[in-house]
Structures are given as structure tokens and as C-alpha cells.
Amino acid sequence: MSISDSSASSASTVSSAFPLPDASLPDAQGYFGRYGGQLVPPALKQAMDDINTAYETIRQQADFQNELATLMADYVGRPSPVFHARRLSQQLGGAQIHLKREDLNHTGAHKINHCLGEALLAKFMGKTRVIAETGAGQHGVALATACALVGIPCEIHMGQVDIEKEHPNVTKMRILGAKLVPVTRGAATLKEAVDSAFEVYLTNPKDFIYAIGSVVGPHPFPKMVRDFQAIVGREARQQFLDRHGRLPDHVAACVGGGSNAIGMFTAFLNDAGVHLVGVEPAGEGLDRPGRHAATLTRGKPGEIHGMACYVLEKADGTPDAVHSIASGLDYPGVGPQHSYLKDIGRVEYTTASDDETLQAFLTLSRVEGIIPALESAHAVAWAMREAPRLPASQHILVNLSGRGDKDADYVAQRLGL
């Protein structure tokens, strides 16, 4: 019998979309080295343990795996293609640039990958409401979509600044039936939306589930969201091998909380010859505290939202103000696995500024006819910067994590288009 009310009639013919990852990361307490864990009150710890138990049960069930695989194929439209950006590569000179087209997924980004998993888990656990935060609105739209599919009420908390900036996604969430909760406190962006959603979740963790939108928060969410997003890298790795008979030399993705990047990187972690690059927002300058969100580049180990990770902090130890032109990257923490990968040197974390990102947004739009999300455009900006410095025999694979419909009006207004 199907876990949700959606059809899984072809389940017996669908291979698993959800193979089990290396069980050593994280450990049983949810740590990636010194990062992660469950830094939450006792009452919430029990709720997190219950989610982890349910997740470890459901992920090994054939009907869940088959249903998720069917939905990934027939609902999301996976596998998403890998596109060789020939004109862009030729214009820049140097290395060839390829794009993993997560922007072509249903709802327009990688977020649907974990939102389907979280909605099915909520259904399995008998939850009566799904609560979440969103920054750029892509997680909110994807979760509202998944909740509509399985028939569970959805409540999305979103900063007022982001509501005004990402109006198309706000409209979609409302059309899909989600309850939108504007957050006006503080900077009224992603951190405040997370705070607000957690507060409501704490009022009834027995009946509600907080569907975290990235590889952040208390255990098991960094593990769980990573596992659902790992399909991106598995597909991309095999697609590149099938087409080119080799792996890419460089794999790049933007990093805020870090879900699209972990989704892409996981499949390549054991490929020592593949250079992995996470691109953070330098905003208006790394020398301007509060005007960037380069957590791994300028932050230090700390604690935020129930986890240990790199954090941008003020002198008193509270989270610092952050800024990015991309609402989905506007966060003073980062996923604990990214923090671990930085410390062991497996991934290079670098930055792209607002201006570089806007240029990448326009260039990809006008040279290849692909309008990227501003978040994704950070990774495109890195590829555009680095490709001319590399030989033409090398290949850069960029995770184009979302499309830029949501950003088009904002960019046009900012640039006077």
C-alpha cells in the first residue's frame, strides 16, 4: 500500500532513488566531526529522536523507496539533464562549463527533492501540520506543493523583506493552499523566519513537524535533507561519465545553508581528482560586516538553531546581521557537514559578490537563454571567473540549483531594465 494517497502503480518497475549513504557521517549523535548534534531543549530532543526513528524506519521500506522513485520520475521530472553551455564556454575561453539543470524540476529548483521526502515522512508519522521557513521562497513553494500532493496542511514563515522581494513565490504558496506567516522582527529575512517557525513548532511538536529547508538544524535534519538531495550528484556523476567517459575536473555549487551543494558534492566526495567548490555570498564586500553572508569564509565555530557549525557572530556571541542579493543564501550559519568538509580540506569554499552574481545572471540569460536563480548565479559567477584561467581540456560542472523567475522583477528593477 502507498505511504501517501498518490499513486505508485508502477512502483514494482522503478529502481530505488534513495540508496543508503555512508552510515559513519553523521555519527549516532548527529555529529560530523565536531559539528552538528542536537543542541535543543529536552522536550524537543525527544521530538527529534522520534523523527530520526521514523526516518530510519521509512527509508528502508521498499514501498517508500518505490513511491519516492516514482514521484521523482513522474512528478518532478527526474533525471534533470546536464547541459553543455557551449556558447558561454566559447565566449569565456578556457574550461568547458556544464550545468546540472535542477531549474527544470517541477517547482523550479532542487528543493522539491527533499520536500517530497519530508511530506511523505510527515504522512507516515501522522502529523497534522507541516511548518517551515523559507528565504527565496523556493523551499516554501516546493513544500506547499508536496503537502498539497499528500494532503497535509502547510504553514510557511517568511521574512517581510523576502516577501516583498520574492512576490511570485509568495503568490504560488498561497495558490497552493499554504498559510503564509510574515515575519517582521529584526532584519525580517531568513534567520528570523527560522526563529519564528521554530517557536510555533515548539508549541506542539507531537502533532506538528518542522520541515527544515536545508542541511541545517538539529539532527536528523542535516542527514535527512542530504540523503534526499543526494540524487542530484548521483545523476550528474553518471550522466557526465556516460557522455564524456570521465568525471568533471571541478564541481561547483552555491552555499547558504548548503542543501544543493551537499546534494551535488556527496556523489563526488570519494573522487580525489574532482575539485569541489562551494560559493558563498560576498554580498557588498567581505570587509563589510553585516553586508555579506560568507559564513565559512569569515565565520568561526559556534552554535545556531540547534546545531554546532560555522557562524557569523557579533563580539557578544550572538548571530551577526547578514546580507546577500540572493534571499536563499541570507543566513549566518551553515550546514554542519559543510563545516566539517571545510576543516578537512575536501571542499574549497570561496565567494562571489552581489555585482559578480548580477553579471552572471545577465550573461547566462543572454548567452544561453537560461535565467538562473540569484542563488545559483553565485556558482555560475565562480565558473565564469575561473574558466578563462583553466585549459580548454578541463570541465566545470555547476549545479544550477534553481530558475530565476522569482528574481526577474527584482533584477530588472535594480538594473533599470
Disulfide bonds with the S-S distance in Angstrom:
none
